Amino acid sequence: MRFETLAIHAGGDPDKETGALSPPIHLATTFEHGPAGERRAGYEYLREGNPTQDRLEQMLASLEGGERALAFASGQGAMIAALQSLPTDSEVLVPDDCYTGLRVLCSEFLPEKKIVARTVDMGDLALVASACSERTGMIWAETPSNPRLKVADIAGLAAIAHERGALLACDNTFATPALQQPLALGADIVMHSTTKYFGGHSDALGGALVFAKNDDLFATVAHRRHITGAILSPFNAWLILRGARSLPARMAWHCRNARDIAAFLSGHEAIETVNYPGLAQHPGHAIAAKQMRDFGGMMSLQVAGGREAALRVAGKLRLIRNATSLGGCETLIEHRASVEGANPVSPPNLLRLSVGLEHVADLIEDLRQALAG
Ligand SMILES: Cc1ncc(COP(=O)(O)O)c(C=O)c1O
């Protein structure tokens, strides 16, 4: 089945009892079992699993081409569950440009388990190979990356990881499986903040891991989620499942709008750089064109004139809202350095733009008036 059809139907069998085509939301925290704990339909307690979550996980596995998936309470919950599957005293290589939350997990939480995170430019395969040691248990990629839209060659990273017996995990939040399928390129785990494009409407926090294989790694992480309790609520599972039905159509529209906006911005005198992998001059364009179906709805712009100029532009926008997060229907902009905590790493003139589904002419008009004089 083709991707667009899978997105509509995966995990979508009619309800067995009623024939309902929209799946029921199972809110039950507990399920009746026999006197010796015999389960009726495989369920016992919500923290371990429930039918609504099963549907979401079937959909996620199917769209990413994996054997199993696990839904989590947030993207961060998914990320730390994967990282904590590494043995004590091991190393993980992480991208030099990545979501702030990963950076904080690496600096504040992984050391508790004596896991060392080393930062590398994932766009340079020779650098990645030389950064590996015999302790490297995982390479963590995020492509395109947040917020500088750096691109990493997933197949190349998989080859480096596997030569050394390490795993490749890939945060696919920006691209989504509608545009890029890391497991088909050799990754072992795909991670998502389903809060973003999967949910698609800025109203449901969630995360996910999709595993290439139904193996010990999957079982270990599933056990960790069960016991540490980073489970998704059934209501959010239902919302994210519903959002996923329109993922391919929304992504096509996000990409189309982003392409026009990147073209407008890249010719504008008030803009120093547009970081968008769809632009031919982007350093990761060739790799992105090879491994992505289209270039996505995320970009960042670096405004000429530094921090103050960037803040002035963000403050003059009328239709485009200043807010964190991404992947919703509405276009959002954010001065990343202002929200990255005590030690911001984003360039001071960088604004991240999550291009939404409005008419692109209205978005360009808003950007034009904000960039004028
Ligand atoms: C690329 C990326 N990965 C992971 C996360 C974390 O996800 P969540 O906010 O759902 O915990 C985010 C959040 O913005 C993100 O942008």
The ligand as an ORCA input file, in Angstrom:
! r2SCAN-3c Opt
* xyz 0 1
  C      13.321     17.975     16.832
  C      12.663     17.810     18.169
  N      12.850     16.679     18.864
  C      12.296     16.489     20.080
  C      11.509     17.468     20.685
  C      10.926     17.227     22.058
  O       9.577     16.865     21.939
  P       8.455     17.176     23.057
  O       8.357     18.660     23.178
  O       7.237     16.517     22.486
  O       8.914     16.548     24.320
  C      11.268     18.657     19.988
  C      10.455     19.717     20.599
  O      10.382     20.828     20.097
  C      11.877     18.833     18.709
  O      11.693     19.967     18.002
*
